[in-house]
């Protein structure tokens, strides 16, 4: 049985408001919890389904958590109904402290920037794809979906622990700063730019991908050095933002 | 008010079993319905929210449907609760006859083949992306998700009407036939093939993308001419299937 205070806390973390207030988030599943324990993030609690505690995968997690002085709690069947965030509880979850990454900390190598991406699945997929192609730095606009949303986390497939993800309170100001202080070039992807096949990898470049419905916001245009479009010759009117980002990251990776 | 028989029919079409039996599917929203009416598909019924019938966009749809001798029915507020497939009914839907496309009909130009893709959003996104890059032919394995699933349809953003999408009852046999009778080369995407940057566009080539969790099934290996992998150098273990397909389609499109 879980202590009531833990159940209450886990339930609070299902809401974005409380995740922000508490600066914590929840990860479910063996892979996610193992990745978290292996990362530099601070894990503060691991909850394991009591009836699985002797199974090898779970035993390993418990040993690892104890070595790192992370509290381990066991839950019963009745607790699971109360704490799970997915239909089927995968037997383990972890509560992790949100690491605040500042824009200066991502000013090293190319940056993938997302402007008002609202779909958690798209954000998660972009993070996973960036990790595949070896991009290290992600910059999220103030109105992009919460990276600690459970759906986003699931779509990242653990890649959230491999990248530096900064969220800005003012995208325009942050971009201006990166351009001025770190000499970044700023490129945006839209439907009327130069052919994307002409893009060349650059160390100090920021690639902005706009929202699924609106594209990059007009106020950013003044600081954009050049815009590119993904060349297509079919009849579709647009591409999904995660698809656009993937195509560009593939073109930029050597 | 809608006739009870129409409400009953629309509700049946929410289930895959009945969509298959009736060989019909439902499309919601202005863009989808307009695309359907402009396509060669057979639309058999258009349902419009009665209180929107005088608005310009809806008026156009009604005129267009009537010109094509398509039945138009109007629904009231109580009907909407019963028939809608999304949270908010977008004011219009159409019932369309499923067009059965045989494998011989797609034997013209490159073919994107999906093996056991289970996620409707991924299937829809792949169809939309194929339409962007100008691919015309899609081949779906017997266990790929239903292309007429409302979620799939929404993710295609109307591109379902621009492509030839064939579903086979036996993928291995269909591929053998396309290889033997139409001299197609068969390429699969996996995690241990040649660098995808070496792929060259070919007219008679089939590109197989496996399921999100399993990859291409082993029984297909014997007919695969060559396998390719998307080169990456980050830490992610795999890519989402829609992302992989997009990267390959971009590389193949000139």
Interface residues (C-beta under 8 A of the other chain):
Chain A: X121 X125 X128 X129 X130 X131 X132 X133 X134 X135 X155 X157 X158 X159 X162 X230 X231 X232 X233 X234 X235 X236 X237 X238 X239 X240 X242 X243 X246 X247 X250 X251 X253
Chain B: X121 X125 X128 X129 X130 X131 X132 X133 X134 X135 X155 X157 X158 X159 X162 X230 X231 X232 X233 X234 X235 X236 X237 X238 X239 X240 X242 X243 X246 X247 X250 X251 X253
